[in-house]
Amino acid sequence: MEIDAMKKLLKNTDSRRVKFAANFNKSLHYYFNENDITNRNNGESKLNGDGKDEPLRRADNRVSSNFHQLLVDQEAGYVATVPPTIDVEDDTLNDKIKDTLGDNFNLRLNQMVVDAANAGVAWLHYWIDENGQFRYGIVPPDQVVPIYSSDLDRKLLALRRTYKQLDPKTSKFFKVHEYWTDKDVTVFKSEMADYSDLSLYDDRFTLYDVMTGDETGTGAVLEHKLERIPFIAFPKNKYQRPDLLKYKGLIDVYDNVYNGFVNDVDDIQQVILVLTNYGGESLSEFMKALKEDHAIKMDSIGPGDKSGVDKLTIDIPVEARNSLLEVTKSDLFVEAQGINPTDFKEIGNASGTAIRALYGHLELKASITESYFRDSLTELVRAILQWLGAADADGRKITQTWTRTAIQNDLEQAQIVSQLAQYTSDEAVAKGNPLVDDPQQELQDRQDDVVKHDGYDNPKALDDVGGEEDDEEA
């Protein structure tokens, strides 16, 4: 792409990028427990019993509640603690796909669920490294601006990625702008906000001679030869909206009521005495008499006189505030489709049905996340199949098995498996066994145990048995 065309593209997509980044940053603030209540403290929760210049209302405590992080991590742990099992109907390819995804695939999937909850969509980028190995990584969502077609297919036509980079020569930051298509990537750089100094990033890539493999210089354009734009979106929902937008108001209400409660507890300790017709000469004399003699002198002018000491205090509506906090907290978990951790105290040794009911709202939210992540994960697996040179990489059937991580009644589950074992396949039994984490490995282990139990623990023994059977049939 030419520099002038890239300038226009950057300017035309900036408004969308800025709005997206603002929502994402707000979600991150709440995820890191830096709610709006702490804005005055630069995001830090602080107790300040003497923060206001008011006689009765001096306390200005600002403590942030960490509900958003709890709700986001709750879903991420529920959906992505155990990575989904991928089956392409070929055991050899299955093993290669598993190896390519790596041992930390569940951690990366967990991070994508967190990113999608905070931004509305997570982004994954894959590439082939200098050793010919398939690699992938998670890109911060606020760096990516996709450009889709306007038809119903919403095909990804191009993609802009913008991020900061430090120049080691000048010790200054500059912006890097990548423009990706299904054939290549062109990289630009700039320092000015209006992109007036936009130029090609000529030192971005090292170029090599295809025939000899010798280094030929550097450039700003690289042909990736992946036949598609190597970025995959993992949307959270249909409209790619952050979860925080659904319940931010309830969190703010809870913070305001809670901190107002704490402020009142601090302020109630501040008692103001109102003296009428005090007979002393100064307040210091009054305080001394009160401390030493536990008595004070008042002047009275006769019957009906109102001389004396009154006090100004703050009344705290404890019951009303407790009720409001409980209602707000309950509504918050309903709106956020999460589980209130205090509910687990009441279930005890509950049945599986009761536990599933407790997870009902979370399961609904997790199922929607899974349905959108399934399509994206399928796209990633097809990219791996293409790299592996598998036949029919774009049309092969791909089956995903997702596993939830939840509290369950293991005894009840084991009894169900035991009662149905004789009517159910070995694979179904392995999947339902509460002690089994990997059903496929469990089936393999059981098969190995059967072979050892029968004494057929080497190929020669199996050949001998086969020969005897052949003789008997003859």
C-alpha positions in Angstrom: 0.0 0.0 0.0 1.2 3.5 -0.8 1.8 6.0 2.0 -1.0 8.4 1.0 -3.5 5.6 0.9 -2.3 4.3 4.3 -2.7 7.8 5.8 -6.4 7.9 4.6 -7.0 4.4 6.0 -5.5 5.3 9.4 -7.6 8.5 9.7 -10.8 6.8 8.6 -10.4 4.0 11.2 -9.1 6.1 14.1 -12.5 7.0 15.5 -13.6 3.4 15.7 -10.2 2.4 17.2 -10.3 5.2 19.8 -13.9 4.3 20.9 -13.0 0.6 21.1 -9.8 1.3 23.1 -11.7 3.5 25.6 -14.2 0.7 26.4 -11.4 -1.8 26.6 -9.3 0.4 29.0 -12.4 1.0 31.2 -12.9 -2.7 31.4 -9.2 -3.2 32.3 -9.5 -0.6 35.1 -12.4 -2.5 36.6 -10.6 -5.8 36.1 -7.6 -4.4 38.0 -9.9 -3.2 40.8 -9.6 0.5 39.8 -13.2 1.4 39.7 -14.5 4.9 39.1 -14.8 5.4 42.9 -11.0 5.5 43.0 -10.5 8.1 40.2 -9.6 10.8 42.7 -6.9 8.5 44.0 -5.4 7.6 40.6 -7.0 4.1 40.8 -5.8 3.2 44.3 -8.2 2.2 47.1 -7.6 4.5 50.1 -9.0 5.2 53.5 -9.1 8.9 54.3 -11.0 9.8 57.5 -10.1 13.5 57.2 -10.5 14.1 53.4 -13.2 16.8 53.3 -13.3 20.3 54.7 -16.7 19.9 56.3 -17.5 20.0 60.0 -19.8 16.8 60.0 -18.7 15.1 56.8 -15.0 14.9 56.9 -14.4 11.3 55.8 -13.7 10.5 52.1 -12.9 6.8 52.0 -12.7 5.3 48.5 -12.5 1.5 48.4 -13.1 -0.3 45.1 -15.1 -3.6 44.9 -13.5 -6.3 42.7 -16.7 -7.8 41.2 -15.7 -7.5 37.6 -12.5 -9.4 37.9 -14.3 -12.1 39.9 -17.0 -12.5 37.2 -14.6 -12.5 34.3 -12.2 -15.0 35.9 -15.2 -17.1 36.9 -16.2 -17.7 33.3 -12.7 -18.1 32.1 -12.0 -20.8 34.7 -15.3 -22.5 34.0 -14.8 -22.6 30.2 -11.1 -22.8 29.6 -9.4 -24.5 32.6 -9.5 -27.8 30.5 -8.7 -27.2 26.8 -11.2 -28.5 24.3 -10.3 -31.8 22.7 -9.8 -31.6 18.9 -10.7 -34.6 16.7 -10.2 -34.5 12.9 -10.9 -38.3 12.5 -7.2 -39.1 12.1 -5.2 -40.1 15.3 -1.9 -39.1 13.8 -3.2 -35.6 12.8 -4.9 -35.3 16.2 -1.5 -35.8 17.9 0.2 -33.3 15.6 -2.5 -30.7 16.2 -2.2 -31.2 20.0 1.6 -30.8 19.8 1.3 -27.6 17.7 -1.2 -26.0 20.0 1.3 -26.7 22.8 1.0 -27.6 26.5 0.0 -24.1 27.5 -3.0 -23.9 25.1 -5.4 -23.8 28.0 -3.6 -20.8 29.4 -3.9 -19.0 26.1 -7.5 -19.9 25.7 -8.1 -18.6 29.2 -6.5 -15.3 28.3 -8.6 -15.0 25.2 -11.8 -15.5 27.2 -10.6 -12.7 29.6 -9.7 -10.5 26.6 -13.0 -11.1 24.9 -14.9 -10.3 28.2 -13.0 -7.1 28.6 -13.0 -6.0 24.9 -15.8 -7.9 23.3 -13.4 -9.8 21.1 -10.0 -11.4 21.4 -7.5 -11.7 18.6 -5.0 -14.5 17.8 -2.2 -14.1 15.3 -0.3 -17.1 13.8 2.8 -17.3 11.6 5.5 -19.6 10.4 8.9 -19.0 12.1 12.4 -19.1 10.6 12.6 -22.8 11.4 9.4 -23.6 9.6 7.4 -24.2 12.8 3.8 -23.1 13.2 3.5 -20.4 15.9 0.7 -18.4 17.4 0.2 -15.7 20.0 -2.5 -13.4 21.5 -2.6 -9.8 20.3 -3.9 -7.1 22.6 -7.4 -6.3 21.3 -6.9 -2.6 21.2 -4.1 -3.0 18.7 -6.3 -4.5 16.0 -8.8 -2.8 13.6 -10.4 -5.3 11.2 -11.8 -4.2 7.8 -14.7 -6.4 6.8 -16.7 -6.6 3.6 -20.2 -5.0 3.7 -22.1 -8.1 2.5 -23.7 -10.7 4.7 -20.6 -12.9 4.7 -18.5 -10.2 6.5 -15.3 -11.5 5.0 -12.1 -10.1 6.5 -10.6 -8.0 3.7 -7.7 -6.4 5.5 -6.5 -5.6 9.0 -4.7 -2.7 10.6 -2.5 -3.3 13.7 -1.1 -0.3 15.6 1.2 -0.4 18.6 4.0 1.5 20.2 7.7 0.6 19.9 10.8 2.1 21.5 13.6 3.3 19.3 16.9 2.3 21.1 18.8 4.9 19.2 16.7 7.9 20.3 15.1 6.4 23.4 11.7 7.7 22.1 8.5 5.8 21.3 7.0 5.8 17.9 3.9 4.1 16.4 4.1 1.1 14.2 1.2 0.5 11.8 0.9 -2.9 10.0 -1.4 -3.4 7.1 -2.3 -7.0 6.5 -3.9 -8.7 3.4 -4.2 -12.3 2.4 -0.9 -12.0 0.5 1.5 -9.7 2.5 2.0 -7.2 5.2 3.3 -3.7 4.8 4.7 -1.9 7.8 4.7 1.9 8.4 5.8 4.1 11.3 5.1 7.6 12.6 5.4 9.9 15.6 2.9 12.6 14.8 -0.8 12.2 15.8 -1.9 13.4 12.4 0.4 10.9 10.6 2.0 13.7 8.7 5.4 12.0 9.1 4.2 8.6 8.1 6.8 6.5 6.3 7.7 3.0 5.4 9.4 1.0 8.2 12.2 -0.1 5.9 14.2 -1.9 8.7 11.2 -4.1 9.8 12.0 -7.3 7.9 15.2 -9.0 6.9 15.0 -10.2 3.3 16.6 -13.4 1.9 17.3 -14.7 -1.6 14.9 -17.6 -2.3 17.4 -19.6 -4.3 20.5 -19.2 -2.2 19.0 -18.3 1.2 21.5 -15.4 1.5 20.5 -12.2 3.2 19.8 -9.5 0.7 18.8 -6.5 2.9 15.8 -5.2 4.7 12.4 -4.0 3.7 8.9 -2.9 4.9 6.9 -5.5 2.9 6.8 -9.2 3.6 4.9 -11.9 1.6 3.6 -14.3 4.3 2.3 -17.0 1.8 -0.4 -18.1 4.2 -3.2 -17.6 1.7 -5.3 -15.8 4.3 -5.0 -13.0 6.7 -3.3 -14.7 9.7 -5.4 -13.1 12.4 -8.4 -14.8 13.9 -11.1 -13.0 15.9 -12.6 -14.7 19.0 -15.8 -12.8 19.6 -17.6 -12.8 23.0 -21.0 -12.3 21.6 -22.9 -11.3 18.4 -22.2 -7.6 18.9 -18.7 -7.9 20.3 -19.7 -5.9 23.4 -17.6 -6.0 26.6 -19.3 -7.7 29.6 -18.7 -4.6 31.8 -21.3 -2.6 29.9 -24.1 -4.9 31.2 -23.5 -4.2 34.9 -21.1 -1.3 35.4 -23.8 0.8 36.9 -24.6 -1.8 39.6 -20.9 -1.9 40.6 -20.8 1.9 40.9 -24.0 1.9 43.0 -22.5 -0.7 45.3 -19.3 1.2 45.6 -21.1 4.5 46.4 -23.3 2.9 49.1 -20.6 0.9 50.6 -18.1 3.8 50.8 -20.9 6.1 52.1 -21.5 3.6 54.8 -17.8 3.6 55.8 -17.7 7.4 55.7 -20.6 7.6 58.1 -18.9 5.2 60.5 -15.8 7.4 60.5 -17.9 10.6 60.8 -20.1 9.4 63.7 -17.0 9.6 65.9 -16.8 13.4 65.2 -19.1 14.9 67.9 -19.8 18.6 67.8 -20.9 20.2 71.2 -23.2 23.2 71.1 -22.8 25.4 74.1 -25.6 27.8 75.2 -24.8 30.5 77.8 -21.4 28.9 78.7 -20.1 30.6 81.9 -16.4 30.2 81.1 -14.0 32.5 79.4 -12.6 30.3 76.6 -13.0 27.0 74.9 -9.7 25.8 76.2 -11.0 26.4 79.7 -14.1 24.4 78.8 -12.1 21.4 77.5 -9.9 21.5 80.6 -12.8 21.5 82.9 -14.5 18.7 81.0 -11.4 16.6 81.1 -10.3 17.2 84.7 -13.6 17.8 86.6 -16.0 16.1 84.3 -18.3 19.1 84.8 -18.8 22.4 83.2 -20.2 25.8 84.4 -23.3 27.2 82.7 -25.0 30.6 83.2 -28.7 30.5 83.7 -31.0 33.5 83.5 -34.0 32.0 85.1 -37.0 29.8 84.4 -37.4 28.8 80.7 -33.8 29.3 80.0 -32.3 26.9 77.5 -28.7 27.1 78.8 -26.8 23.8 78.5 -24.8 21.6 76.1 -26.2 19.8 73.1 -24.4 17.6 70.6 -24.6 17.2 66.8 -24.2 13.6 65.6 -24.9 11.6 62.4 -27.6 9.0 62.3 -26.7 5.9 60.2 -29.6 4.1 58.5 -28.0 0.7 58.9 -30.9 -1.5 57.9 -31.7 0.5 54.8 -28.1 0.5 53.6 -27.7 -3.2 54.3 -30.8 -4.0 52.3 -29.6 -1.8 49.4 -26.2 -3.5 49.4 -27.7 -7.0 49.3 -30.2 -6.1 46.6 -27.5 -4.5 44.5 -25.2 -7.4 44.9 -27.9 -9.9 44.0 -28.9 -8.0 40.9 -25.3 -7.6 39.9 -24.7 -11.4 39.8 -28.0 -11.9 37.9 -27.2 -9.2 35.3 -23.6 -10.5 34.9 -24.8 -14.1 34.7 -22.4 -15.2 37.4 -22.4 -17.1 40.6 -22.3 -15.4 44.0 -19.6 -17.2 45.9 -21.6 -16.9 49.1 -24.2 -19.2 47.6 -21.8 -22.2 47.9 -22.1 -22.0 51.7 -25.7 -23.1 51.4 -25.5 -26.0 49.0 -23.6 -28.5 51.4 -23.9 -32.0 50.0 -26.4 -31.0 47.3 -27.5 -33.2 44.5 -26.2 -32.8 41.0 -29.5 -31.2 40.0 -29.2 -28.5 42.6 -25.6 -27.8 41.7 -26.4 -27.5 38.0 -29.2 -25.1 38.9 -26.7 -22.9 40.7 -24.5 -22.9 37.6 -27.5 -22.1 35.3 -26.8 -18.4 34.6 -23.0 -19.0 34.2 -23.6 -22.0 31.9 -25.9 -19.8 29.7 -23.2 -17.2 29.3 -20.4 -19.8 28.8 -22.4 -21.6 26.1 -22.7 -18.4 24.1 -19.0 -17.8 24.5 -18.2 -21.4 23.5 -20.4 -21.2 20.4 -18.5 -18.2 19.0 -15.1 -19.5 20.0 -15.8 -22.8 18.3 -15.9 -21.2 14.8 -12.7 -19.4 15.6 -10.9 -22.4 16.9 -12.0 -24.4 13.8 -10.3 -21.7 11.7 -7.1 -22.0 13.7 -7.1 -25.8 13.4 -7.6 -25.5 9.6 -4.6 -23.2 9.4 -2.6 -25.9 11.3 -3.9 -28.6 8.9 -2.9 -26.5 5.9 0.6 -26.1 7.4 0.8 -29.8 8.0 -0.1 -30.5 4.4 -3.2 -32.5 5.3 -5.6 -33.5 2.6 -8.8 -31.5 2.5 -7.7 -29.0 5.1 -10.5 -26.6 4.4 -13.3 -29.3 4.2 -12.3 -31.9 6.8 -14.7 -32.5 9.6 -13.5 -31.1 12.9 -15.1 -32.1 16.2 -14.5 -30.1 19.4 -15.3 -31.5 22.9 -15.4 -28.7 25.5 -15.2 -29.5 29.3 -16.6 -27.4 32.1 -14.8 -27.0 35.4 -17.4 -26.9 38.1 -18.1 -28.3 41.5 -20.0 -31.6 41.3 -21.2 -34.4 43.4 -18.6 -37.0 42.6 -20.3 -39.8 44.5 -23.6 -39.2 42.7 -21.8 -39.1 39.3 -19.8 -42.3 40.1 -23.1 -44.1 41.0 -24.7 -43.0 37.7 -21.7 -44.2 35.7 -21.7 -47.6 37.6 -25.4 -48.2 36.9 -25.2 -47.4 33.2 -21.8 -49.0 32.5 -23.2 -52.2 31.1 -25.5 -50.3 28.7 -23.0 -47.7 27.6 -19.9 -47.6 25.4 -16.5 -47.5 27.0 -15.8 -44.1 25.6 -19.0 -42.7 27.3 -18.0 -44.3 30.6 -14.6 -42.8 30.4 -16.0 -39.3 29.7 -18.5 -39.6 32.6 -16.0 -41.0 35.1 -15.4 -38.2 37.7 -11.8 -39.4 38.3 -10.8 -39.1 34.6 -9.4 -35.9 33.1 -8.4 -37.3 29.7 -11.0 -39.8 28.4 -8.8 -40.9 25.4 -5.9 -41.6 27.6 -8.1 -43.5 30.0 -9.3 -45.7 27.1 -5.7 -46.4 26.1 -4.7 -47.2 29.7 -7.6 -49.7 30.0 -6.7 -51.4 26.8 -3.0 -51.7 27.9 -4.2 -53.2 31.3 -6.4 -55.8 29.4 -3.4 -56.8 27.3 -1.1 -57.2 30.3 -3.8 -59.0 32.3 -4.2 -61.6 29.5 -0.4 -62.1 29.3 -0.2 -60.6 25.8 2.4 -58.0 26.6 4.6 -58.5 23.6 4.1 -58.8 19.9 5.5 -62.3 19.7 2.9 -63.6 22.2 0.2 -62.2 20.1 1.6 -63.8 17.0 1.8 -67.2 18.8 -1.9 -66.9 19.8 -2.9 -66.0 16.3 -1.0 -69.1 15.0 -2.8 -71.4 17.4 -6.2 -70.0 16.4 -5.4 -70.5 12.7 -4.4 -74.1 13.3 -7.6 -74.8 15.2 -9.7 -73.3 12.3 -7.8 -75.5 9.8 
